[in-house]
Amino acid sequence: MKTVCIVGPAKSGKTLLIERLIPELNRFGLRVATVKHTHHRNISLDIPGKDTYRYRQAGAETIVLASPDSFSILTEENGTFGLKEVVSALPEKLDIILVEGFKQEGFPKIEIVPDDMAPLFVNDPLLLALVSSNTFPAAKVPCFKPTDIVGIVELLTWQSSKPKV
């Protein structure tokens, strides 16, 4: 499965871009997963007082909440999760994983560049494209407007035919 990090500063439009890419990737017949990076510790999807919350408080490392049509896994380990560990835990049936953040990990990336900034990863060999209202003639990668969702998806689907990272 192909993994692509969508990177850029806070409030640059990473979530919005991913939100727009998902339905278009689905139209291409691709099964999409998303991973969101956070710097917060001790995240919880549990609600205090619910059974799964009580299991975690009792010391369970991994909690699975299953229903007839879906399930969620919450796991906790000492140390730090890298993107490779997160991706390896995802189902193999996926075609593409869109990651918000993890900019320093060794995965292909698309950088969102705000109007008042210059690209940060322009020399990164894993940079696939830039997304900006501005143009960057010296860039060695394609540059897309934030509204060119079809163009970005075409790039991603073409990239998916290359060897997987």
C-alpha positions as CSV (number, residue, x, y, z in Angstrom):
1,M,0.0,0.0,0.0
2,K,1.2,3.5,-0.8
3,T,1.7,5.9,2.1
4,V,1.9,9.7,1.5
5,C,2.4,12.4,4.1
6,I,0.6,15.7,3.7
7,V,2.8,18.2,5.4
8,G,2.8,21.9,6.1
9,P,2.5,24.4,8.9
10,A,-0.5,24.5,11.3
11,K,-3.6,25.9,9.7
12,S,-2.2,25.5,6.2
13,G,-5.1,23.3,4.9
14,K,-3.7,19.8,5.4
15,T,-7.0,18.4,6.8
16,L,-9.0,20.1,4.1
17,L,-6.8,18.7,1.4
18,I,-7.0,15.2,2.7
19,E,-10.8,15.6,3.2
20,R,-11.1,16.5,-0.5
21,L,-8.7,13.8,-1.8
22,I,-10.5,10.9,-0.1
23,P,-13.7,10.9,-2.3
24,E,-11.7,11.4,-5.5
25,L,-9.4,8.5,-4.6
26,N,-12.5,6.5,-3.8
27,R,-13.8,7.3,-7.3
28,F,-10.6,5.8,-8.7
29,G,-11.6,2.6,-6.8
30,L,-8.9,3.0,-4.1
31,R,-9.4,2.0,-0.5
32,V,-8.1,4.9,1.6
33,A,-6.9,5.1,5.2
34,T,-5.9,8.3,7.1
35,V,-3.4,8.7,9.9
36,K,-3.4,11.9,11.9
37,H,-0.3,12.9,13.9
38,T,-0.7,14.6,17.2
39,H,1.9,15.8,19.7
40,H,-0.6,15.2,22.6
41,R,0.1,12.3,24.9
42,N,-2.3,9.9,26.4
43,I,-5.0,10.2,23.7
44,S,-8.2,8.5,24.4
45,L,-11.2,7.6,22.3
46,D,-12.9,6.3,25.4
47,I,-15.7,8.0,27.4
48,P,-15.2,8.0,31.1
49,G,-17.5,5.4,32.7
50,K,-17.9,3.3,29.6
51,D,-16.6,-0.3,29.7
52,T,-13.7,0.3,27.3
53,Y,-12.6,3.2,29.5
54,R,-12.8,1.0,32.5
55,Y,-10.7,-1.7,30.8
56,R,-8.0,0.9,30.0
57,Q,-8.0,2.3,33.5
58,A,-7.6,-1.3,34.8
59,G,-4.4,-1.7,32.8
60,A,-5.3,-3.2,29.4
61,E,-2.7,-2.3,26.8
62,T,-5.0,-2.7,23.9
63,I,-8.7,-2.3,23.7
64,V,-10.9,-3.3,20.8
65,L,-14.4,-1.9,20.4
66,A,-16.3,-4.0,17.9
67,S,-19.8,-3.6,16.3
68,P,-21.4,-5.6,13.5
69,D,-20.0,-3.2,10.8
70,S,-16.8,-1.7,12.3
71,F,-14.2,-1.9,15.0
72,S,-11.7,0.4,16.7
73,I,-8.4,-0.5,18.2
74,L,-6.8,1.6,20.9
75,T,-3.3,0.5,22.0
76,E,-0.8,1.9,24.3
77,E,2.9,1.1,24.6
78,N,5.9,2.6,26.3
79,G,8.1,4.5,23.9
80,T,7.2,6.4,20.8
81,F,5.2,5.2,17.8
82,G,6.8,6.0,14.4
83,L,4.8,6.0,11.2
84,K,6.3,2.6,10.2
85,E,4.8,1.0,13.3
86,V,1.4,2.7,12.7
87,V,1.3,1.8,9.0
88,S,2.3,-1.8,9.8
89,A,-0.8,-2.2,12.1
90,L,-3.2,-1.2,9.4
91,P,-5.1,-3.8,7.3
92,E,-3.3,-4.9,4.1
93,K,-6.4,-4.5,2.0
94,L,-5.8,-0.7,1.8
95,D,-4.5,0.9,-1.3
96,I,-3.3,4.3,0.0
97,I,-2.7,5.9,3.4
98,L,-2.9,9.6,3.6
99,V,-1.0,10.9,6.6
100,E,-1.3,14.3,8.2
101,G,2.0,15.2,9.7
102,F,5.0,12.9,10.4
103,K,7.0,15.2,8.1
104,Q,10.4,14.0,9.3
105,E,9.6,10.3,8.6
106,G,11.1,8.7,5.5
107,F,7.9,8.6,3.5
108,P,6.8,10.4,0.3
109,K,5.2,13.7,1.0
110,I,3.1,16.5,-0.5
111,E,3.9,19.9,1.0
112,I,1.2,22.6,1.4
113,V,2.9,26.0,1.1
114,P,1.0,29.0,2.5
115,D,1.0,32.2,0.4
116,D,3.4,34.0,2.7
117,M,6.0,31.1,2.9
118,A,8.6,29.3,0.8
119,P,8.6,25.5,0.5
120,L,10.5,23.8,3.3
121,F,11.0,20.4,1.7
122,V,11.9,21.5,-1.9
123,N,15.2,19.6,-1.7
124,D,13.7,16.5,-0.1
125,P,14.1,13.5,-2.5
126,L,10.8,12.1,-1.2
127,L,8.8,15.3,-2.1
128,L,6.2,14.4,-4.7
129,A,4.5,17.8,-5.1
130,L,3.8,21.2,-3.8
131,V,0.3,22.6,-3.2
132,S,0.1,26.3,-3.1
133,S,-1.7,29.3,-4.6
134,N,1.8,30.5,-5.6
135,T,4.0,29.0,-8.3
136,F,7.5,27.8,-7.8
137,P,9.2,27.7,-11.2
138,A,12.5,26.3,-9.8
139,A,10.7,23.4,-8.1
140,K,11.7,20.0,-9.5
141,V,8.3,18.5,-8.6
142,P,4.8,19.4,-9.8
143,C,3.0,22.3,-8.2
144,F,-0.8,22.2,-7.8
145,K,-3.3,24.8,-6.8
146,P,-5.2,23.7,-3.6
147,T,-8.4,23.3,-5.7
148,D,-6.7,20.9,-8.3
149,I,-7.8,17.8,-6.5
150,V,-8.1,15.7,-9.7
151,G,-4.5,16.6,-10.6
152,I,-3.2,15.6,-7.2
153,V,-5.1,12.3,-7.3
154,E,-3.8,11.6,-10.8
155,L,-0.3,12.1,-9.5
156,L,-1.0,9.8,-6.5
157,T,-2.5,7.1,-8.7
158,W,0.5,7.3,-11.1
159,Q,2.8,7.2,-8.1
160,S,0.9,4.1,-6.9
161,S,2.1,2.2,-9.9
162,K,5.7,2.8,-8.9
163,P,7.4,0.6,-6.3
164,K,5.8,0.9,-3.0
165,V,7.5,2.6,0.0
